[in-house]
């Protein structure tokens, strides 16, 4: 009976390791909060920087890639975007694209 204990223990753990963790549905919102200082709450800029709310996600991702690659001039965005993974950039872009622009 002792020989079956390790096998039984392994089988009990197996279901825990076969399921992937569901993505955090609030990830984009939480990451986008760091953009509020310059781009406004929910991407609705007060005019200092360009608004992000309602812009297509693909457009936001493309712009952030240009900043990351140094192909678009920036004062700080080229450094900020380097702190995010591609998946995080996509989550942020999706969040902003789902927001209604100011005045709409």
N, CA and C atoms as a LAMMPS dump frame, in Angstrom:
ITEM: TIMESTEP
0
ITEM: NUMBER OF ATOMS
312
ITEM: BOX BOUNDS ff ff ff
-5.0000000000000000e+02 5.0000000000000000e+02
-5.0000000000000000e+02 5.0000000000000000e+02
-5.0000000000000000e+02 5.0000000000000000e+02
ITEM: ATOMS id mol type element x y z
1 1 1 N 0.816 -1.201 0
2 1 2 C 0 0 0
3 1 3 C 0.855 1.258 0
4 2 1 N 2.075 1.175 0.57
5 2 2 C 2.951 2.34 0.611
6 2 3 C 3.35 2.801 -0.788
7 3 1 N 3.448 1.862 -1.714
8 3 2 C 3.867 2.233 -3.064
9 3 3 C 2.814 3.067 -3.784
10 4 1 N 1.593 3.008 -3.387
11 4 2 C 0.516 3.745 -4.054
12 4 3 C 0.358 5.173 -3.528
13 5 1 N 0.899 5.472 -2.362
14 5 2 C 0.728 6.801 -1.782
15 5 3 C 1.316 7.911 -2.648
16 6 1 N 2.551 7.765 -3.156
17 6 2 C 3.072 8.838 -4.011
18 6 3 C 2.234 9.028 -5.276
19 7 1 N 1.754 7.934 -5.844
20 7 2 C 0.922 8.019 -7.042
21 7 3 C -0.391 8.72 -6.728
22 8 1 N -1.003 8.385 -5.623
23 8 2 C -2.26 9.018 -5.221
24 8 3 C -2.048 10.513 -4.98
25 9 1 N -0.953 10.87 -4.343
26 9 2 C -0.655 12.285 -4.087
27 9 3 C -0.462 13.036 -5.403
28 10 1 N 0.229 12.427 -6.35
29 10 2 C 0.46 13.063 -7.647
30 10 3 C -0.855 13.259 -8.401
31 11 1 N -1.736 12.277 -8.328
32 11 2 C -3.016 12.38 -9.014
33 11 3 C -3.913 13.451 -8.399
34 12 1 N -3.755 13.698 -7.103
35 12 2 C -4.553 14.737 -6.448
36 12 3 C -4.101 16.136 -6.886
37 13 1 N -2.822 16.296 -7.166
38 13 2 C -2.271 17.592 -7.554
39 13 3 C -2.485 17.852 -9.044
40 14 1 N -2.557 16.819 -9.833
41 14 2 C -2.663 16.944 -11.282
42 14 3 C -3.757 17.901 -11.745
43 15 1 N -4.981 17.825 -11.237
44 15 2 C -5.993 18.769 -11.706
45 15 3 C -5.64 20.232 -11.428
46 16 1 N -4.866 20.501 -10.414
47 16 2 C -4.487 21.866 -10.096
48 16 3 C -3.501 22.444 -11.101
49 17 1 N -2.717 21.582 -11.729
50 17 2 C -1.684 22.057 -12.634
51 17 3 C -2.113 22.05 -14.096
52 18 1 N -3.25 21.458 -14.415
53 18 2 C -3.651 21.376 -15.818
54 18 3 C -4.533 22.534 -16.26
55 19 1 N -5.057 23.311 -15.339
56 19 2 C -5.918 24.423 -15.699
57 19 3 C -5.127 25.727 -15.694
58 20 1 N -5.226 26.447 -16.793
59 20 2 C -4.555 27.746 -16.868
60 20 3 C -5.358 28.765 -16.066
61 21 1 N -4.644 29.697 -15.493
62 21 2 C -5.319 30.75 -14.74
63 21 3 C -6.001 31.696 -15.718
64 22 1 N -7.227 32.051 -15.406
65 22 2 C -7.978 32.966 -16.265
66 22 3 C -7.319 34.342 -16.23
67 23 1 N -7.291 35.034 -17.37
68 23 2 C -6.709 36.386 -17.378
69 23 3 C -7.52 37.33 -16.501
70 24 1 N -6.842 38.268 -15.92
71 24 2 C -7.486 39.261 -15.06
72 24 3 C -8.294 40.213 -15.93
73 25 1 N -9.623 40.255 -15.768
74 25 2 C -10.431 41.13 -16.621
75 25 3 C -10.183 42.621 -16.37
76 26 1 N -9.553 42.95 -15.264
77 26 2 C -9.283 44.349 -14.933
78 26 3 C -7.842 44.762 -15.228
79 27 1 N -7.074 43.875 -15.833
80 27 2 C -5.659 44.153 -16.084
81 27 3 C -5.462 45.441 -16.882
82 28 1 N -6.172 45.6 -17.981
83 28 2 C -6.022 46.799 -18.809
84 28 3 C -6.34 48.059 -18.038
85 29 1 N -7.445 48.042 -17.293
86 29 2 C -7.828 49.212 -16.498
87 29 3 C -6.778 49.531 -15.45
88 30 1 N -6.29 48.495 -14.774
89 30 2 C -5.301 48.714 -13.722
90 30 3 C -3.992 49.27 -14.276
91 31 1 N -3.555 48.759 -15.41
92 31 2 C -2.324 49.256 -16.021
93 31 3 C -2.525 50.663 -16.587
94 32 1 N -3.694 50.921 -17.152
95 32 2 C -3.976 52.226 -17.751
96 32 3 C -4.054 53.333 -16.712
97 33 1 N -4.261 52.983 -15.463
98 33 2 C -4.335 53.996 -14.405
99 33 3 C -3.046 54.811 -14.337
100 34 1 N -1.927 54.197 -14.694
101 34 2 C -0.656 54.928 -14.654
102 34 3 C -0.552 55.972 -15.77
103 35 1 N -1.447 55.93 -16.732
104 35 2 C -1.446 56.88 -17.844
105 35 3 C -2.266 58.134 -17.536
106 36 1 N -3.049 58.077 -16.455
107 36 2 C -4.011 59.147 -16.157
108 36 3 C -3.363 60.505 -15.924
109 37 1 N -2.197 60.527 -15.357
110 37 2 C -1.561 61.804 -15.041
111 37 3 C -1.382 62.671 -16.297
112 38 1 N -1.033 62.051 -17.398
113 38 2 C -0.816 62.815 -18.639
114 38 3 C -1.991 62.724 -19.61
115 39 1 N -2.608 61.55 -19.696
116 39 2 C -3.646 61.327 -20.7
117 39 3 C -5.059 61.421 -20.133
118 40 1 N -5.197 61.768 -18.878
119 40 2 C -6.509 61.951 -18.27
120 40 3 C -7.134 60.655 -17.793
121 41 1 N -8.096 60.806 -16.909
122 41 2 C -8.815 59.643 -16.393
123 41 3 C -9.515 58.932 -17.542
124 42 1 N -9.321 57.644 -17.622
125 42 2 C -9.895 56.812 -18.681
126 42 3 C -9.514 57.277 -20.08
127 43 1 N -8.381 57.985 -20.19
128 43 2 C -7.886 58.408 -21.491
129 43 3 C -8.534 59.656 -22.042
130 44 1 N -9.288 60.363 -21.202
131 44 2 C -9.957 61.595 -21.629
132 44 3 C -9.09 62.787 -21.237
133 45 1 N -8.162 63.108 -22.075
134 45 2 C -7.186 64.167 -21.817
135 45 3 C -7.838 65.532 -21.718
136 46 1 N -7.249 66.369 -20.875
137 46 2 C -7.726 67.744 -20.726
138 46 3 C -7.064 68.671 -21.737
139 47 1 N -6.389 68.123 -22.72
140 47 2 C -5.802 68.924 -23.771
141 47 3 C -4.291 69.038 -23.727
142 48 1 N -3.665 68.606 -22.653
143 48 2 C -2.21 68.689 -22.547
144 48 3 C -1.551 67.661 -23.451
145 49 1 N -2.076 66.455 -23.445
146 49 2 C -1.596 65.385 -24.322
147 49 3 C -2.781 64.845 -25.105
148 50 1 N -2.492 64.037 -26.095
149 50 2 C -3.597 63.535 -26.906
150 50 3 C -4.453 62.546 -26.119
151 51 1 N -5.778 62.602 -26.337
152 51 2 C -6.664 61.661 -25.65
153 51 3 C -6.517 60.258 -26.242
154 52 1 N -6.722 59.275 -25.41
155 52 2 C -6.632 57.886 -25.849
156 52 3 C -7.988 57.203 -25.885
157 53 1 N -8.96 57.745 -25.171
158 53 2 C -10.287 57.145 -25.096
159 53 3 C -10.922 57.034 -26.473
160 54 1 N -11.392 55.839 -26.79
161 54 2 C -12.097 55.615 -28.048
162 54 3 C -11.226 55.396 -29.263
163 55 1 N -9.926 55.548 -29.128
164 55 2 C -9.046 55.295 -30.276
165 55 3 C -8.966 53.792 -30.522
166 56 1 N -8.808 53.366 -31.764
167 56 2 C -8.696 51.936 -32.037
168 56 3 C -7.48 51.324 -31.327
169 57 1 N -7.687 50.156 -30.749
170 57 2 C -6.613 49.483 -30.008
171 57 3 C -5.386 49.256 -30.89
172 58 1 N -5.597 48.858 -32.129
173 58 2 C -4.464 48.605 -33.03
174 58 3 C -3.629 49.866 -33.24
175 59 1 N -4.296 51.01 -33.305
176 59 2 C -3.605 52.283 -33.488
177 59 3 C -2.76 52.619 -32.245
178 60 1 N -3.322 52.385 -31.07
179 60 2 C -2.585 52.644 -29.824
180 60 3 C -1.377 51.733 -29.727
181 61 1 N -1.575 50.445 -30.025
182 61 2 C -0.467 49.485 -29.972
183 61 3 C 0.625 49.892 -30.954
184 62 1 N 0.248 50.254 -32.167
185 62 2 C 1.231 50.646 -33.185
186 62 3 C 2.023 51.872 -32.737
187 63 1 N 1.338 52.843 -32.16
188 63 2 C 2.018 54.053 -31.681
189 63 3 C 2.985 53.72 -30.556
190 64 1 N 2.553 52.876 -29.632
191 64 2 C 3.432 52.501 -28.519
192 64 3 C 4.652 51.721 -29.003
193 65 1 N 4.471 50.922 -30.039
194 65 2 C 5.631 50.203 -30.617
195 65 3 C 6.624 51.191 -31.219
196 66 1 N 6.109 52.223 -31.881
197 66 2 C 6.999 53.233 -32.457
198 66 3 C 7.777 53.956 -31.363
199 67 1 N 7.115 54.258 -30.247
200 67 2 C 7.819 54.867 -29.114
201 67 3 C 8.903 53.93 -28.607
202 68 1 N 8.544 52.645 -28.426
203 68 2 C 9.49 51.655 -27.89
204 68 3 C 10.712 51.514 -28.778
205 69 1 N 10.493 51.551 -30.092
206 69 2 C 11.58 51.375 -31.058
207 69 3 C 12.361 52.662 -31.311
208 70 1 N 11.928 53.766 -30.716
209 70 2 C 12.604 55.04 -30.918
210 70 3 C 12.302 55.677 -32.263
211 71 1 N 11.241 55.219 -32.917
212 71 2 C 10.884 55.747 -34.231
213 71 3 C 9.899 56.9 -34.16
214 72 1 N 9.371 57.169 -32.986
215 72 2 C 8.468 58.307 -32.787
216 72 3 C 9.067 59.151 -31.673
217 73 1 N 9.272 60.443 -31.94
218 73 2 C 9.874 61.312 -30.936
219 73 3 C 9.006 61.389 -29.679
220 74 1 N 9.669 61.442 -28.533
221 74 2 C 8.957 61.51 -27.266
222 74 3 C 9.85 62.105 -26.195
223 75 1 N 9.221 62.638 -25.181
224 75 2 C 9.992 63.12 -24.035
225 75 3 C 10.107 62.024 -22.983
226 76 1 N 9.029 61.251 -22.803
227 76 2 C 9.044 60.221 -21.767
228 76 3 C 8.42 58.897 -22.217
229 77 1 N 7.513 58.929 -23.187
230 77 2 C 6.808 57.713 -23.589
231 77 3 C 7.737 56.602 -24.05
232 78 1 N 8.83 56.953 -24.696
233 78 2 C 9.764 55.927 -25.165
234 78 3 C 10.35 55.133 -23.999
235 79 1 N 10.461 55.752 -22.834
236 79 2 C 10.957 55.047 -21.65
237 79 3 C 9.831 54.293 -20.94
238 80 1 N 8.674 54.92 -20.84
239 80 2 C 7.549 54.29 -20.138
240 80 3 C 7.145 52.98 -20.796
241 81 1 N 7.005 52.985 -22.112
242 81 2 C 6.511 51.797 -22.805
243 81 3 C 7.474 50.613 -22.694
244 82 1 N 8.721 50.874 -22.475
245 82 2 C 9.685 49.78 -22.32
246 82 3 C 9.442 48.981 -21.038
247 83 1 N 8.661 49.535 -20.122
248 83 2 C 8.35 48.848 -18.88
249 83 3 C 7.183 47.878 -18.988
250 84 1 N 6.561 47.798 -20.148
251 84 2 C 5.405 46.927 -20.339
252 84 3 C 5.706 45.817 -21.336
253 85 1 N 5.126 44.646 -21.103
254 85 2 C 5.225 43.549 -22.066
255 85 3 C 4.265 43.837 -23.215
256 86 1 N 4.4 43.096 -24.298
257 86 2 C 3.481 43.264 -25.425
258 86 3 C 2.045 42.984 -24.989
259 87 1 N 1.848 41.959 -24.163
260 87 2 C 0.505 41.62 -23.69
261 87 3 C -0.075 42.743 -22.831
262 88 1 N 0.749 43.377 -22.027
263 88 2 C 0.278 44.492 -21.203
264 88 3 C -0.078 45.695 -22.071
265 89 1 N 0.729 45.972 -23.081
266 89 2 C 0.436 47.072 -24.011
267 89 3 C -0.906 46.816 -24.692
268 90 1 N -1.136 45.586 -25.112
269 90 2 C -2.398 45.243 -25.769
270 90 3 C -3.575 45.398 -24.811
271 91 1 N -3.395 45.019 -23.544
272 91 2 C -4.464 45.161 -22.549
273 91 3 C -4.791 46.634 -22.312
274 92 1 N -3.764 47.458 -22.226
275 92 2 C -3.964 48.899 -22.046
276 92 3 C -4.7 49.48 -23.264
277 93 1 N -4.261 49.106 -24.446
278 93 2 C -4.879 49.611 -25.674
279 93 3 C -6.343 49.195 -25.767
280 94 1 N -6.65 47.971 -25.426
281 94 2 C -8.037 47.494 -25.444
282 94 3 C -8.883 48.285 -24.447
283 95 1 N -8.326 48.539 -23.279
284 95 2 C -9.063 49.31 -22.274
285 95 3 C -9.395 50.7 -22.806
286 96 1 N -8.403 51.402 -23.321
287 96 2 C -8.649 52.755 -23.816
288 96 3 C -9.609 52.767 -25.001
289 97 1 N -9.511 51.788 -25.868
290 97 2 C -10.41 51.77 -27.038
291 97 3 C -11.86 51.544 -26.627
292 98 1 N -12.085 50.918 -25.485
293 98 2 C -13.446 50.688 -24.982
294 98 3 C -14.05 51.894 -24.267
295 99 1 N -13.251 52.903 -23.999
296 99 2 C -13.722 54.092 -23.272
297 99 3 C -14.343 55.089 -24.241
298 100 1 N -15.354 55.788 -23.765
299 100 2 C -15.997 56.82 -24.588
300 100 3 C -15.157 58.084 -24.529
301 101 1 N -14.911 58.702 -25.688
302 101 2 C -14.156 59.963 -25.704
303 101 3 C -14.903 61.046 -24.932
304 102 1 N -14.182 62.042 -24.485
305 102 2 C -14.787 63.167 -23.752
306 102 3 C -15.846 63.832 -24.618
307 103 1 N -16.944 64.202 -23.987
308 103 2 C -18.003 64.899 -24.695
309 103 3 C -18.92 64.006 -25.513
310 104 1 N -18.752 62.706 -25.391
311 104 2 C -19.627 61.789 -26.185
312 104 3 C -20.358 60.85 -25.284
